[in-house]
Amino acid sequence: MANMTPVYYLESGQVKFWQKEDATSSAIVITPNAIVAKKQSQAAISYNPYKKQTVVVVYKGEAEIADLTTGKKMLLKPTDEGKPRIAVVSFTSLSQTQEPKTEPKTALPKQLGPGLNISALITAGIIVIVLGYIIVRKKSYLLSLYSKIKQKISG
């Protein structure tokens, strides 16, 4: 049987991977907004459902991170000095907290959150109900007016 990479689904909390220097194991961690593939590394991966954030810390080795919201990918490794590097994936962007100074940081535009989308749908639903009520009332008013005119003409 071939070597299979374990897959973990993390909906809340943290998972840590600590392995020996000569180990060659890999693992995939899937959170609601990211997929993290750690390769021969020591890493900690956490997901906060309240902030909708995935935090990845790589102490040794490397981890590939894919943001499910934007489709962006990045490879995360410790610094050249051996210090851990951290990446934060929120529901709107993939950002690395310790980027090399040669790469400029650009602010990504803010997008509407899921709560705002739901309130927009509720508002649209209320508008549709009100418009439907007005149309039905107008139709019944027109029908009653039509029947009155018809009665006057016939009788």
C-alpha positions, 0 to 999 in steps of 0.5 A: 500500500502506498504512503498516504498523506493524512488529511485533518479538518479543523473547524475550531482550535489548533493542531501542532505537528512536531516531528524529528529532523529526519522524518519525512511525513506530510499532512494536510489541514483543511479549515473553512477558509484555507488548505495547508499542506505541511511538508517535513516541518514543525508547524502549528495551524489554528482556526478561530471561527469567530474571527474567521481566521486561519493562522499558520506558524512554521518553525522548521521545514515549509508549508504551502497555504491556499486561501479558499476565498481568493485562490491565492497560494503561498509557500511559508518557511522560517526566516533565514535566521531560523525564526518562525514565520507566521501567515494569517488567512482571513475570510477576505485575504491571504497575508503574511505577517513577516514578509521580507522587506524587499516585497512591498505590502499592499492593502487589499480592498475590504469586501462585504462580510457574510453578515452583510450579505444576509442582511441584504437578502433580508432587506431584498425579501422584505421589499419583494413582499411589500411590492407583491402586497402593493401589486395584489392590493392594486389588482384587487382595487382595479378588479373592484373598480372594473366590476363597478363600471361593468355594473353601471354599464349593464344595469 
